[in-house]
Amino acid sequence: MEKAIALLEVQALTAAIEGLDAMLKAANVRLVHVEKRLGGRLVTIVVDGTVSDVTAAAEAGKIAAA
């Protein structure tokens, strides 16, 4: 089973939380790291899991954070 990571980078903490929630509910992925820059205005979320799970989670997070 191959592992992969997905990065979700958004410009607001609220959007990052909404995106992360969608990612965790959409697939079997694990939160690895959260990095806040510029006082929380730029947030990067890193999740990992299998390739198919990460792909599904990334798509769900992108849609939710938009």
N, CA, C and O of each residue as an XYZ file, in Angstrom:
264
protein
N       0.842     -1.172      0.000
C       0.000      0.000      0.000
C       0.893      1.244      0.000
O       1.713      1.420      0.902
N       0.737      2.097     -1.000
C       1.564      3.289     -1.096
C       0.957      4.430     -0.303
O      -0.262      4.589     -0.240
N       1.835      5.220      0.302
C       1.405      6.362      1.110
C       1.614      7.642      0.323
O       2.460      7.702     -0.569
N       0.838      8.666      0.655
C       0.945      9.963     -0.001
C       0.588     11.042      1.008
O       0.037     10.755      2.070
N       0.908     12.294      0.665
C       0.501     13.425      1.484
C      -0.253     14.416      0.605
O      -0.078     14.445     -0.614
N      -1.080     15.213      1.234
C      -1.787     16.287      0.541
C      -1.609     17.559      1.347
O      -1.631     17.541      2.578
N      -1.434     18.661      0.635
C      -1.306     19.970      1.253
C      -2.509     20.814      0.865
O      -2.894     20.861     -0.304
N      -3.097     21.476      1.843
C      -4.174     22.419      1.596
C      -3.718     23.754      2.154
O      -3.514     23.883      3.361
N      -3.556     24.746      1.293
C      -3.090     26.050      1.738
C      -4.168     27.071      1.407
O      -4.549     27.238      0.248
N      -4.653     27.751      2.439
C      -5.724     28.731      2.265
C      -5.361     30.018      2.990
O      -4.406     30.059      3.766
N      -6.128     31.064      2.732
C      -5.789     32.374      3.260
C      -6.590     32.780      4.488
O      -6.605     33.961      4.836
N      -7.241     31.865      5.141
C      -7.969     32.196      6.367
C      -8.067     30.957      7.249
O      -8.215     29.840      6.753
N      -7.984     31.163      8.544
C      -8.046     30.045      9.481
C      -9.398     29.347      9.426
O      -9.463     28.121      9.521
N     -10.468     30.101      9.277
C     -11.803     29.508      9.210
C     -11.943     28.597      7.994
O     -12.484     27.497      8.099
N     -11.458     29.052      6.846
C     -11.509     28.223      5.637
C     -10.650     26.979      5.792
O     -11.006     25.913      5.290
N      -9.518     27.104      6.484
C      -8.646     25.948      6.714
C      -9.344     24.903      7.573
O      -9.237     23.706      7.307
N     -10.047     25.343      8.584
C     -10.764     24.411      9.460
C     -11.889     23.723      8.693
O     -12.098     22.520      8.848
N     -12.612     24.478      7.869
C     -13.676     23.876      7.068
C     -13.102     22.864      6.078
O     -13.675     21.791      5.884
N     -11.985     23.198      5.458
C     -11.346     22.282      4.530
C     -10.846     21.024      5.213
O     -11.014     19.922      4.689
N     -10.231     21.179      6.383
C      -9.739     20.031      7.138
C     -10.888     19.127      7.564
O     -10.773     17.903      7.491
N     -11.975     19.706      8.001
C     -13.139     18.919      8.400
C     -13.640     18.077      7.235
O     -13.934     16.892      7.397
N     -13.735     18.689      6.067
C     -14.190     17.954      4.882
C     -13.196     16.859      4.506
O     -13.604     15.765      4.117
N     -11.906     17.136      4.616
C     -10.885     16.141      4.275
C     -10.969     14.919      5.185
O     -10.908     13.781      4.720
N     -11.108     15.165      6.478
C     -11.136     14.054      7.435
C     -12.411     13.228      7.321
O     -12.402     12.025      7.585
N     -13.515     13.876      6.926
C     -14.772     13.145      6.771
C     -14.862     12.409      5.448
O     -15.581     11.415      5.343
N     -14.136     12.882      4.424
C     -14.247     12.298      3.086
C     -13.469     10.998      2.935
O     -13.859     10.129      2.155
N     -12.373     10.858      3.675
C     -11.520      9.691      3.463
C     -10.752      9.355      4.737
O     -10.766     10.109      5.710
N     -10.091      8.219      4.706
C      -9.316      7.754      5.846
C      -7.909      8.364      5.791
O      -6.950      7.708      5.386
N      -7.808      9.630      6.205
C      -6.532     10.336      6.229
C      -6.248     10.794      7.655
O      -7.131     10.809      8.512
N      -4.996     11.166      7.884
C      -4.552     11.565      9.226
C      -3.914     12.944      9.139
O      -3.102     13.201      8.250
N      -4.278     13.829     10.061
C      -3.677     15.155     10.130
C      -2.239     15.016     10.599
O      -1.975     14.415     11.641
N      -1.304     15.573      9.825
C       0.108     15.475     10.150
C       0.631     16.783     10.721
O       1.361     16.786     11.713
N       0.257     17.896     10.095
C       0.849     19.172     10.495
C      -0.066     20.328     10.098
O      -0.738     20.279      9.068
N      -0.078     21.364     10.932
C      -0.759     22.619     10.628
C       0.246     23.731     10.840
O       0.886     23.813     11.888
N       0.381     24.584      9.845
C       1.328     25.692      9.949
C       0.589     26.992      9.666
O      -0.066     27.139      8.633
N       0.704     27.940     10.604
C       0.065     29.242     10.440
C       1.139     30.302     10.223
O       2.111     30.386     10.973
N       0.945     31.103      9.190
C       1.859     32.203      8.892
C       1.069     33.491      8.803
O      -0.144     33.483      8.598
N       1.764     34.578      8.959
C       1.162     35.909      8.856
C       0.007     36.075      9.835
O      -1.039     36.623      9.485
N       0.196     35.606     11.044
C      -0.830     35.755     12.077
C      -2.076     34.932     11.839
O      -3.155     35.303     12.301
N      -1.954     33.824     11.130
C      -3.108     32.966     10.869
C      -3.818     33.292      9.577
O      -4.830     32.668      9.259
N      -3.310     34.263      8.815
C      -3.959     34.609      7.552
C      -3.600     33.637      6.443
O      -4.343     33.527      5.467
N      -2.494     32.933      6.561
C      -2.104     31.915      5.590
C      -1.887     30.614      6.361
O      -0.991     30.527      7.201
N      -2.694     29.624      6.079
C      -2.674     28.373      6.835
C      -2.425     27.209      5.876
O      -3.076     27.100      4.836
N      -1.482     26.349      6.234
C      -1.184     25.146      5.456
C      -1.493     23.925      6.309
O      -1.051     23.823      7.454
N      -2.253     23.005      5.739
C      -2.627     21.763      6.421
C      -2.033     20.603      5.640
O      -2.120     20.570      4.412
N      -1.428     19.650      6.346
C      -0.828     18.474      5.715
C      -1.525     17.236      6.279
O      -1.610     17.059      7.495
N      -2.022     16.381      5.379
C      -2.622     15.110      5.774
C      -1.906     13.988      5.030
O      -1.313     14.215      3.975
N      -1.963     12.775      5.583
C      -1.387     11.632      4.877
C      -2.333     10.449      4.936
O      -3.260     10.398      5.745
N      -2.066      9.494      4.044
C      -2.873      8.286      3.928
C      -2.511      7.580      2.641
O      -1.468      7.855      2.049
N      -3.360      6.677      2.207
C      -3.107      6.011      0.935
C      -3.363      6.986     -0.210
O      -4.009      8.018     -0.026
N      -2.860      6.656     -1.375
C      -2.962      7.559     -2.520
C      -4.417      7.874     -2.851
O      -4.757      9.037     -3.069
N      -5.266      6.878     -2.893
C      -6.673      7.113     -3.234
C      -7.387      7.923     -2.158
O      -8.195      8.795     -2.478
N      -7.101      7.648     -0.893
C      -7.716      8.413      0.192
C      -7.257      9.870      0.180
O      -8.063     10.780      0.374
N      -5.973     10.086     -0.046
C      -5.434     11.446     -0.067
C      -6.012     12.229     -1.238
O      -6.321     13.413     -1.100
N      -6.159     11.583     -2.381
C      -6.742     12.251     -3.544
C      -8.180     12.670     -3.270
O      -8.567     13.798     -3.579
N      -8.967     11.782     -2.699
C     -10.360     12.105     -2.375
C     -10.437     13.203     -1.323
O     -11.278     14.097     -1.420
N      -9.566     13.145     -0.321
C      -9.564     14.153      0.730
C      -9.149     15.514      0.191
O      -9.726     16.532      0.575
N      -8.165     15.545     -0.687
C      -7.712     16.813     -1.252
C      -8.821     17.478     -2.069
O      -9.011     18.691     -1.980
N      -9.536     16.712     -2.845
C     -10.641     17.266     -3.636
C     -11.742     17.808     -2.720
O     -12.267     18.896     -2.956
N     -12.090     17.050     -1.678
C     -13.131     17.501     -0.755
C     -12.693     18.753      0.000
O     -13.493     19.668      0.196
N     -11.441     18.800      0.423
C     -10.931     19.969      1.137
C     -10.885     21.195      0.259
O     -11.188     22.296      0.717
N     -10.509     21.024     -1.003
C     -10.454     22.148     -1.942
C     -11.833     22.753     -2.158
O     -11.993     23.974     -2.177
N     -12.812     21.898     -2.319
C     -14.194     22.369     -2.541
C     -14.730     23.063     -1.300
O     -15.351     24.121     -1.404
N     -14.501     22.485     -0.130
C     -15.017     23.061      1.112
C     -14.346     24.372      1.482
O     -14.995     25.272      2.014
N     -13.065     24.487      1.210
C     -12.340     25.707      1.584
C     -12.580     26.857      0.620
O     -12.328     28.015      0.951
N     -13.066     26.535     -0.569
C     -13.329     27.595     -1.547
C     -14.575     28.337     -1.132
O     -14.989     29.276     -1.812
